[in-house]
Amino acid sequence: MIIEENEKEKEAMKAFHQGNREEGLRLQEEFAAQFREEYKEKDHCSCKKVCRYHGNCKECVAIHRAHQEHLPNCMRLIVNKKLKILSELTEHTLANEIEPPMEIIRREK
């Protein structure tokens, strides 16, 4: 099962946007049921960092909501995708003004 950009969940959102809440909820529950079954005993967490909260979305998100300093790693792809679209408005010149913190610069082994 693919979580990111899942086709069934995209169909659910399309139904919601068209005002068909009942169909949206039905499709969303199908996605959630498939997720629950497939990831009952598998790791679903896309975060590459090893931490105490890996795979425990509820506590991870609560921690990030509490400190409000940055987003969980699993949300970065979603937000960066949206920011990239906005960055096109200035020919991506924002990239020249951004210096990532050292923890992001380090190379993966």
C-alpha positions in Angstrom: 0.0 0.0 0.0 1.3 3.4 -0.9 0.3 6.2 1.6 1.7 9.3 -0.1 -0.5 10.5 -2.9 -2.8 7.4 -2.5 -5.3 7.2 -5.4 -8.3 6.2 -3.2 -7.7 9.1 -0.8 -7.3 11.4 -3.8 -10.7 10.2 -5.0 -12.2 10.8 -1.5 -10.9 14.4 -1.6 -12.3 14.9 -5.1 -15.7 13.7 -3.8 -15.5 16.1 -0.8 -14.6 19.0 -3.1 -17.6 18.2 -5.3 -19.9 18.3 -2.3 -20.4 14.5 -2.1 -19.5 14.1 1.6 -21.1 10.6 1.8 -18.9 9.3 -1.0 -15.8 11.0 0.4 -16.3 9.5 3.8 -16.9 6.0 2.3 -13.7 6.2 0.3 -11.8 7.6 3.2 -12.9 4.8 5.4 -11.8 2.3 2.7 -8.4 3.9 2.7 -8.2 3.8 6.6 -9.4 0.2 6.7 -6.7 -0.8 4.2 -4.1 1.1 6.1 -5.1 -0.5 9.4 -4.9 -4.0 7.9 -1.7 -3.5 6.0 0.3 -1.7 8.7 -1.0 -3.7 11.7 2.5 -5.1 12.2 4.6 -3.1 9.6 6.4 0.2 10.0 4.5 2.9 8.2 6.6 5.9 9.3 8.3 7.7 6.5 10.7 9.5 8.8 14.3 8.5 8.4 15.3 9.7 11.9 15.5 7.2 14.7 13.6 8.5 17.7 11.5 7.3 20.5 8.3 8.4 18.7 9.0 6.7 15.3 5.7 5.3 14.1 3.7 6.9 16.9 2.0 9.7 14.9 -0.3 10.7 17.7 2.5 11.6 20.2 4.9 12.9 17.5 2.3 15.3 16.2 1.4 16.4 19.7 5.0 17.2 20.5 5.4 19.3 17.3 2.1 21.1 18.0 3.3 21.8 21.5 6.7 23.4 20.6 5.5 24.8 17.2 9.1 25.2 16.0 8.9 22.9 12.9 6.9 20.2 11.3 7.3 16.4 11.7 9.7 15.1 9.0 6.8 13.2 7.4 5.0 16.4 6.7 7.9 18.2 5.0 7.4 16.6 1.6 3.8 17.9 1.5 4.7 21.4 2.6 7.8 21.6 0.5 5.8 20.6 -2.6 3.4 23.5 -2.0 6.2 25.9 -1.2 7.9 25.0 -4.4 4.8 26.0 -6.4 4.7 29.3 -4.6 8.4 29.8 -5.1 7.9 29.8 -8.8 6.3 33.2 -8.5 9.7 34.7 -7.8 11.7 32.3 -10.1 12.8 30.4 -7.0 15.0 33.3 -5.9 14.0 32.5 -2.3 16.5 29.6 -2.5 19.3 32.1 -2.6 18.2 33.4 0.8 17.9 30.1 2.6 20.7 28.3 4.5 19.7 24.9 5.9 20.7 24.1 9.5 23.6 21.8 10.0 21.4 18.8 10.9 19.9 19.0 7.4 23.3 19.6 5.6 24.9 16.4 7.0 25.1 13.5 4.5 23.1 10.3 4.9 25.2 7.2 5.3 
